[in-house]
Amino acid sequence: MRLSAMGDVAMTVPVLRAFVNQYPEVKITVISRPFFKPFFEGIPNLSFFAFDEKERHKGFLGLLRLFQDLKGLEIDAFADLHNVLRSKIIRNLFALSGKKTTSVDKGRAEKKALTQPENKVFQQLPTMFERHVKVFEQLGFNVDLSHVVFPEKAVLSPEIVAIIGTNHRKLIGIAPFAQYDSKVYPLDLMQQVIDKLALDSTQTILLFGGGKKEIELLNSLAANKDNVVVVAGKIKFQQELQLISNLDVMLSMDSGNAHIAAMLGVKVITLWGATHPYAGFSPFNQPMENALISDRNQFPKLPTSVYGNKKVAGYEDAMRTILPETIVLKINALLLNH
């Protein structure tokens, strides 16, 4: 099974957890970049195969080597949950060698209909989780997602405790960035959200992100507030997962952090700009009311994009229709029910 970007990989985890619980006699091997190995640790009957895109498995010859490496694992069936050029090549090599193969249907035509400006077909499309389940169905495995077991909260290392402190009843995570600007909540409004949440001294707000520029922006959002802590750049990725598993709620854009929190069983509130939950990328096991969506009455062409990579003139301020007060009320409501 071949996977790629962070959100894509995280979305497979709940499905694989359900699979191994329901089919304990089946062994799964996940093929992905080494960076993503921590996602799968602790899942029984699952082993991880690191795809070395820089050296051993680089280029077409590298893919042939990858196929040879995988053949040694005596694989009976190949499930392609990514369906891109590289995974198609491996899938076809397995098919030619007589193995059963199947791949995810990304529903490109229906996603195009959802995002086109004219004659838009505005309806809920199958979620990525449902699409992944269908892949396994085609191999003869019916996976039930209604009873997924989430991992236990991780025990926080002394190193993490030293960063976040112990003086809190509630831990709120905020991941204010996304790959594309059209999915990022305006930072002046995010500042208002953080300021309001920080008024409650029993809550600690943890800011997630990565890269020098993002860390600088996070530091400005956290300035002069004792209970707002920037964790970006201070801990390793595996520690970040441990910390996220301990959150009471995560506030995220339509981004990888939303899917990471959801795969760990954390409540997630998502903010949607150019994209929309109807495209099928809502985080796992989160009710639709946890998705706060830009106003389609004011911006009727929304969603304008599946991934947020298309800019539409006049739609730059769509996310300003999601009010900071609405976000804070939603977070507080989820914390009350926690």
N, C-alpha and C positions, 0 to 999 in steps of 0.2 A: 504494500500500500504506500502510495507516494504523496507527500504533502509539501506545502510551501509556506506562504506568508503567515505571520503570527496568529491573526484572527482565524484564518482558514484552519490552521492546525488545532487551535484551542477548541474550535467547534466540533472537531471529531471526537474529542475526549469523552463527553457524556455518552455518545453512541457506543464507543468502544468499552466503556465501563459497563454499560447495560449488556453488551454482547458477551463479555467474559463471565458475567454473572449468570446469564441464561444458557450459555454453552461452555461450561467449564472444561469440557473435554477437547475443545478446539484451541490450538495455539495460534496466536497472532504475532506477526512481525511487522512493525511500523518502520517504513523507510522515510527518513527525513533528515534535515540538517542537524548536526550535532547540538546546536544551540537549543533545539526544542526537546531534547531528551528529558529534562526535568518534568515536562508536562505529563509524562507517562510513567514516572517512577511510582512503584507501589501498586500498579495494576497487575493482578495475577494473570498468569498464562500469556503475558505480553512481553515480547522482547523488542529491543530497539536496534535498528541497523542504521548506522550513520552514513549518510550520502556525502561523499567527499567531492564537492563541486569544483574545488580549486586545483586538485591534483589528480588523484586516482580515477575519479569519475568525470573528469572534465572533457567536454566536447563529445563528438559522436563515438570515437573510440573508447572514451571513458564510459559511455553508456553501455557499450558492448561488454566492457569489463564489469560494470555493475550487474548486468544480466548474468554473467558467469559467476560472480560472487553470490548472487541470490540463488542461482541454480543449486549451489552447494547446500542450501538450507532445506532442500527437498520440499519446496512449496507446492501445495495441491491446487491452489486457486489464487488469482491476483485481483484485488479490488482497487481500482483507480479512483481515489476520492478527490483527485485534483484535475485530471483531464486537461493537461497542457501538453505541449509538444514532447517534452522529455518523458513524461509518464506514459504518453501514448506509444512511444517507441518501445519502452520496456514491456508495456502491456501486449503489444503486437508480437514481440519476441516470445513472450510466454504462450500466447495463443498459437504461434507457429510450432512451438514445442509440445503442443497438445494439451496445455493446461486450460482450465476454465477461467475466463476473464470477464470482468464487467467494469463499467465506469459510471461516474456520476453524470446525470443530465443537468446541466446548469440552467436550462430553461431560458436560453438567450432571447428567443423570439418574444416570449411573454414578458421578460424584463424590459425589452425594447418598447413594447406596447405600454408598459407601466410608466416609462420615463419620457416618452415622446411628447413634445409640447402640444401637438394637435391630435384630436381623436384618441386621447389618452384612455386606456383601459385600467381604471383605478380599482384594483381588487387585490386581496391578499393572495400572494403566490405561495407555493409550498416552501417551508423553511428549509435551510440547509440540512437540518437534522433529519427532516422527513426525506430529503433527497439521499442522504447517506444511508438511511434505513432501507430505502429502495434498492440501493446497490447490493446490500447484504441479502435482501429478499431474492434478488436474481441469482444469488449463489445458493439459495435454498435455506437461508436462515431468517426467520421472522424475529425481529428485535422489538421488544416492547419498551417504550421510553417512559412509561407512566410510573415506574418504580426504580428510578435511578438512585444508586447509592453514591453519596458524595464522600470524599475523604474527610477524615477527622481534621479539626483545626490543628495546624502545625504548632509544635512547641517552639516558642520564639527564643532564639539564641541570645546570650547576654549582650552580644554586639548590637543586635536589633533593639533590645530593651534600652540600651544606653542611648540610642538615637531617638527613640519615640517616648521614652520616659514611662512612668507607671501611674501617673496621676490622671487617670481617665476612666470613665465608666463606659463610654462609647468611642469606637474608632470609626471615623468616616474617611474613606479614600476618595480622592478626586484626581481624575486623569484628564486634564483640560485640553489635550492636544489630539490631533488626528493627522493622517497622512496628507490630507488635502484641506486647504483653508475653508472651503465651503462646508466643512463638517465641524469647524471649530467655533464654539460659543465665544462671542466677543469678550475679550479679556477684561474690559471695564465692567461688564455685567458679572463676569465670574468673580471679580474682586468684591462686588456687592454680596454675592452668595457667600463667599468665604468670610467676609466681615460679619455677616449676620450669624453664621454658624459659630464663629469664634466667640461670640458674646456669651455662650454657655461654656463655662470653664471646665465642666465635667466631660466635655467632648474634645478629643484630639483629632485634628484634621491633617491627613497625610497627603502630600502632593506627589504624584507620580509623573514621570516623563523620562526623557533621555536626550543626550546631546547638549553641547555647551550653551547654545542659544536658548533652548527650552529651560535649562536649569537656571539661567539668568532671569528669565521671565517668572519662573516659579518662585525664586528668591524674592522678587519684587511683590508677588502676590502674598507671600508669607510675612513680609516685613513688619517688625514691631508687634508681632502676635506670638505670645509664648506657646499657645496651644495649636499653632499651625506649623507643621514640620515638613520640610522638603526632604524626601527620601531618595529622590533621583540622584544618581551618581555616587551614593554613599554605600550602597549594598550590592552584592552580586545578584544576578537574575534569580538563582534558586532561593536566595533569602527573600527576594521580592515576592515570590510565590508564597512563601511561608507567611509573610506579613499580610498579603492580600487574603489568605485563608482565614485570618483573624478579624477581618473587617466586619462591622455591623451593617454597613452599606457602602456601595461604590457608586460614585457619580462619574459617568464617562460619556464621551462622545460615541458616535457609531465607529468604534475602533477596537483594536486588539485587547485593550485592557478590560473592556466590557465582557468579552468572551472568556478571558482568563478568570475574572471574578466569578462569572456564572458557572464555569466548569468546576470551580471549587465550592459551589453551593452558597455563594454570597448573594444577597439581594442587590440588584443593579438597577439604577435609574439611568436611562440613556437620553441624550439630547440629539435631535435630528434636524439637520439643515437641508442641504440639497438632496439628501437621501431619505429613505422612508422604510419603516419596518416591513411594509408590504412586500418589499423585494426579497424577503426571506432571511435577513441577517440580524434579526432580533437576538439578543443573548438567550441562552438556553434557560427554559423553565421560568421565564420572567413574564408576568401578566402585561397585557398591552397598556394598561394604565401606568406602568412604570416607564413607558416611552413617551417623552414630552416632545411634541412635534411642532414645527413652525407652522404658522397660520396659513392654511391653503385658501382661505377666502381672500386674503391680501395677495397671496402668491400662488395663483391657481395652477401654474405649470409644475409645481412640486409634486412628486420628486422629479428633479431634472437629470438625475444621474443614479446609477446603481452603486457606484463606488465613490462618488463625490469628485471625480476628476474632470468634470465639465463645468466651465463657468458660464453663467447666463447673465447677460447685462440686466441690471436693475434688481437682481436677486441677492446682491451682496449682503443686505441687511435682513434677510429672511429670519435668521435666528434671533434677531432682536424682538421678535414677536413672542418668544418664550421669556416670560418675566422672571427675574431673580426671585421674587416672592413666591411664585408658583413652585420653583425648584426647592426652595427652603421648606415650604409647607409639605411637599412630597417626601423630602428626606426625613423631616420630623415625624410624619405619619408612619413611615416605615420603622423608624427607631422606636416609636411607641409600641408597635406590634412585635418588636423583636424579643 
